[in-house]
Amino acid sequence: MNVLINNLPYTLPLGATLADAVALLQAQPPFAAAVNKSFVPRALYPQTALQDADRIEIIHPVTGG
Protein backbone atom coordinates (compact mmCIF):
# COMPACT_ATOMS: atom_id res chain seq x y z
CA MET A 1 0.00 0.00 0.00
CA ASN A 2 1.12 3.56 -0.61
CA VAL A 3 1.20 6.08 2.24
CA LEU A 4 2.69 9.50 2.86
CA ILE A 5 5.03 9.86 5.81
CA ASN A 6 5.94 13.47 6.53
CA ASN A 7 4.69 14.27 3.00
CA LEU A 8 7.03 11.77 1.31
CA PRO A 9 5.68 8.67 -0.48
CA TYR A 10 6.44 5.23 0.94
CA THR A 11 5.22 1.74 0.13
CA LEU A 12 4.34 -0.52 3.06
CA PRO A 13 3.04 -4.09 2.98
CA LEU A 14 -0.67 -4.73 3.44
CA GLY A 15 -1.46 -5.06 7.12
CA ALA A 16 1.28 -2.61 8.16
CA THR A 17 0.81 -0.70 11.40
CA LEU A 18 1.94 2.67 12.64
CA ALA A 19 4.73 0.83 14.50
CA ASP A 20 5.97 -0.44 11.12
CA ALA A 21 6.01 3.09 9.69
CA VAL A 22 7.94 4.40 12.71
CA ALA A 23 10.44 1.55 12.36
CA LEU A 24 10.85 2.29 8.65
CA LEU A 25 11.91 5.84 9.45
CA GLN A 26 14.06 4.69 12.38
CA ALA A 27 12.55 7.55 14.38
CA GLN A 28 14.37 8.27 17.62
CA PRO A 29 12.46 9.51 20.70
CA PRO A 30 11.17 11.94 21.60
CA PHE A 31 8.53 12.19 18.88
CA ALA A 32 4.78 12.08 18.43
CA ALA A 33 2.84 10.42 15.63
CA ALA A 34 -0.44 11.16 13.92
CA VAL A 35 -2.42 9.34 11.24
CA ASN A 36 -4.65 11.50 9.06
CA LYS A 37 -4.15 14.39 11.52
CA SER A 38 -5.25 12.34 14.55
CA PHE A 39 -2.70 11.92 17.34
CA VAL A 40 -2.01 8.27 18.24
CA PRO A 41 -0.68 7.39 21.73
CA ARG A 42 2.61 5.46 21.60
CA ALA A 43 1.05 2.40 23.25
CA LEU A 44 -1.35 2.08 20.31
CA TYR A 45 1.26 2.16 17.50
CA PRO A 46 1.33 -1.67 17.12
CA GLN A 47 -2.48 -1.80 17.02
CA THR A 48 -3.02 1.10 14.62
CA ALA A 49 -3.56 -0.48 11.21
CA LEU A 50 -2.68 1.67 8.23
CA GLN A 51 -4.72 1.95 5.05
CA ASP A 52 -3.73 2.83 1.51
CA ALA A 53 -3.32 6.63 1.09
CA ASP A 54 -3.01 7.32 4.85
CA ARG A 55 -1.04 10.41 5.80
CA ILE A 56 1.36 9.81 8.69
CA GLU A 57 3.22 12.54 10.52
CA ILE A 58 6.20 11.84 12.77
CA ILE A 59 6.82 15.04 14.72
CA HIS A 60 9.91 15.82 16.79
CA PRO A 61 9.70 18.58 19.39
CA VAL A 62 11.54 21.80 18.74
CA THR A 63 13.13 23.75 21.56
CA GLY A 64 14.39 27.25 21.62
CA GLY A 65 13.34 30.73 22.41
GITAMO-V426924 format. One record per pair of residues at least 24 apart in sequence whose ideal C-beta (glycine too) atoms are under 8 Angstrom apart, sorted by sequence separation. I is the first residue (numbers start at 0). J is the second residue. D is the distance in whole Angstrom. If there is no record, write none. Layout:
((I | J | D) (I | J | D))
//
This chain:
((32 | 56 | 7) (32 | 57 | 5) (33 | 58 | 7) (17 | 43 | 8) (18 | 44 | 4) (31 | 57 | 8) (32 | 58 | 7) (17 | 44 | 4) (18 | 45 | 4) (30 | 57 | 6) (31 | 58 | 5) (16 | 44 | 7) (17 | 45 | 8) (30 | 58 | 6) (16 | 45 | 6) (18 | 47 | 8) (20 | 49 | 7) (30 | 59 | 5) (31 | 60 | 8) (16 | 46 | 7) (17 | 47 | 4) (19 | 49 | 8) (29 | 59 | 7) (30 | 60 | 8) (16 | 47 | 6) (26 | 57 | 5) (29 | 60 | 6) (16 | 48 | 6) (17 | 49 | 6) (15 | 48 | 8) (16 | 49 | 6) (24 | 57 | 6) (26 | 59 | 8) (14 | 48 | 7) (15 | 49 | 5) (20 | 55 | 5) (21 | 57 | 7) (20 | 57 | 8) (11 | 49 | 6) (17 | 55 | 7) (2 | 49 | 6) (6 | 54 | 8) (0 | 49 | 7) (2 | 51 | 7) (3 | 52 | 8) (0 | 50 | 7) (1 | 51 | 6) (2 | 52 | 7) (3 | 53 | 8) (5 | 55 | 7) (0 | 51 | 4) (1 | 52 | 7) (2 | 53 | 5) (3 | 54 | 5) (4 | 55 | 5) (5 | 56 | 6) (0 | 52 | 8) (2 | 54 | 7) (3 | 55 | 7) (4 | 56 | 8) (5 | 57 | 6) (2 | 55 | 6) (4 | 57 | 7))
//
